[in-house]
């Protein structure tokens, strides 16, 4: 879509866009965990992702950035309120290690480090996850739905039943 716009010279184009679009080099691979990455490499990867994205994704992303999306991340909603909230908890798709809904809901055992941190009074994965869960749940004004994608649904359901966090009938397992 950019090729005809840039070649037609219909209006002045920001030089950064023109230069990035003219650069046909491949994006550099992302830096590994703990490795430093130059701003230039990060920018190049960003431009390449932008140019490869379908127009429909860009339109949706713009809607999200403008605050007009019906979807938001856990971290973005802090301070906001919504009539209806659905919290989707999926450790596999979260791609990180700082939170773990599976640990809260008993699908995964607490790690050695979790146990050590508890003994030392340090923040744990469980603390961070509970704080994030509180932030998301406290945004609901009228209704709240929690959806847990668990690595061990039977263990999670057993933990939910014994936790007394929910009244009978407020939770169910779905196949």
Steps between C-alpha positions, in 0.01 A plus 500: 500500500789738570667462161241701301466759777875558524560500125212741424648776717148612593616648828811541707608173659699486823858418404517217758217316325654553155844384615366196682286400204792538260720280720452149362736330745360223714406575859759402755399217732377602843762509771506203732402524864756713683665622179520867411324616184574819315225750444567476126448121496179532704371773267580292190310202638208731579492650152518154340210379716300810405560455128411129519177555693169476314303823480223356718749449785623857476146635511425291811827604662418866440158447657668337801755782538222759482328329794200399291547124511277270701812298587793598721792334672501438873757772554317767298171492691635622835306810602216436252154358562275303266141378527596144405842338533629164382847407626669237285775324696731296279859444613599330174408803291638751751850397393662612821603376838398791722144382549341157527129442532568127498694540827215692663240249391708192588574368151876549547701445817679795653864502393799475731561871441136581591541314829835669571355844426207434734740401778711812439196728480576590139246559225397183320335409173187433704508852652533662156226284353258568786567875468434487125185294555378755756560788256304331221214376717453832677434674165155342465199715591218259416625156398822303511597177324828318560622256236792276598688300239678252721771244435319271749127584503411230757755632751389858437135411552581317826698803626219737402248289693714487815603867487150630580571795269184421308155388609361171375364555148732793425755280324496219251737294290446501128630232263 
